[in-house]
């Protein structure tokens, strides 16, 4: 019995390489860029306004994920309005009549696991306003930081990354988020 050397397999002409097929399905690959927050009024408004923006951001994210693509600049602006649930525990209180509509909406919008995670975050999720973030970066600039590594150990809504000043554009950003 003689053994033959393995033969290289040739792709049939009608089969396309996976990347080409992926581009046809999802469109051309979008460049990944750090979204720059320019809205100084980010996170302002009353509790119901913040709630409505959170829900709009969740719905926007779902549409983006369903299509398997990156967010457009318009969608990034909507996503940046998300402030988390730390200041909105009333949205999870089934006995709060003033929030009954929002409570029901959230229960219908989120899976049981997502709902439980969001509700639990009301105790420990804290939103950092652009004013505070800019003050911290101002201090770092005065200390001479222009490049290097920046670690954000609790990314939350991404304000620290979205507000990186131009003077630190060369810095490498590293982030961790539990509620991702």
Secondary structure as the mmCIF struct_conf table of DSSP 4:
data_model
#
loop_
_struct_conf.conf_type_id
_struct_conf.id
_struct_conf.beg_label_comp_id
_struct_conf.beg_label_asym_id
_struct_conf.beg_label_seq_id
_struct_conf.end_label_comp_id
_struct_conf.end_label_asym_id
_struct_conf.end_label_seq_id
HELX_LH_PP_P HELX_LH_PP_P1 UNK A 5 UNK A 9
TURN_TY1_P TURN_TY1_P1 UNK A 13 UNK A 14
HELX_RH_AL_P HELX_RH_AL_P1 UNK A 18 UNK A 26
BEND BEND1 UNK A 28 UNK A 28
HELX_LH_PP_P HELX_LH_PP_P2 UNK A 29 UNK A 32
HELX_LH_PP_P HELX_LH_PP_P3 UNK A 34 UNK A 37
TURN_TY1_P TURN_TY1_P2 UNK A 40 UNK A 43
BEND BEND2 UNK A 45 UNK A 45
HELX_RH_AL_P HELX_RH_AL_P2 UNK A 47 UNK A 67
TURN_TY1_P TURN_TY1_P3 UNK A 68 UNK A 68
HELX_LH_PP_P HELX_LH_PP_P4 UNK A 70 UNK A 72
HELX_RH_AL_P HELX_RH_AL_P3 UNK A 73 UNK A 80
TURN_TY1_P TURN_TY1_P4 UNK A 81 UNK A 81
BEND BEND3 UNK A 85 UNK A 85
TURN_TY1_P TURN_TY1_P5 UNK A 86 UNK A 87
HELX_RH_3T_P HELX_RH_3T_P1 UNK A 89 UNK A 92
TURN_TY1_P TURN_TY1_P6 UNK A 94 UNK A 95
HELX_RH_3T_P HELX_RH_3T_P2 UNK A 97 UNK A 99
HELX_RH_AL_P HELX_RH_AL_P4 UNK A 100 UNK A 109
BEND BEND4 UNK A 110 UNK A 110
HELX_RH_AL_P HELX_RH_AL_P5 UNK A 112 UNK A 121
TURN_TY1_P TURN_TY1_P7 UNK A 122 UNK A 124
HELX_RH_AL_P HELX_RH_AL_P6 UNK A 130 UNK A 142
TURN_TY1_P TURN_TY1_P8 UNK A 143 UNK A 144
BEND BEND5 UNK A 147 UNK A 148
STRN STRN1 UNK A 149 UNK A 152
TURN_TY1_P TURN_TY1_P9 UNK A 153 UNK A 154
TURN_TY1_P TURN_TY1_P10 UNK A 156 UNK A 157
BEND BEND6 UNK A 158 UNK A 158
HELX_RH_AL_P HELX_RH_AL_P7 UNK A 159 UNK A 162
TURN_TY1_P TURN_TY1_P11 UNK A 163 UNK A 163
HELX_RH_3T_P HELX_RH_3T_P3 UNK A 166 UNK A 168
TURN_TY1_P TURN_TY1_P12 UNK A 169 UNK A 170
BEND BEND7 UNK A 171 UNK A 171
STRN STRN2 UNK A 172 UNK A 175
TURN_TY1_P TURN_TY1_P13 UNK A 178 UNK A 179
#
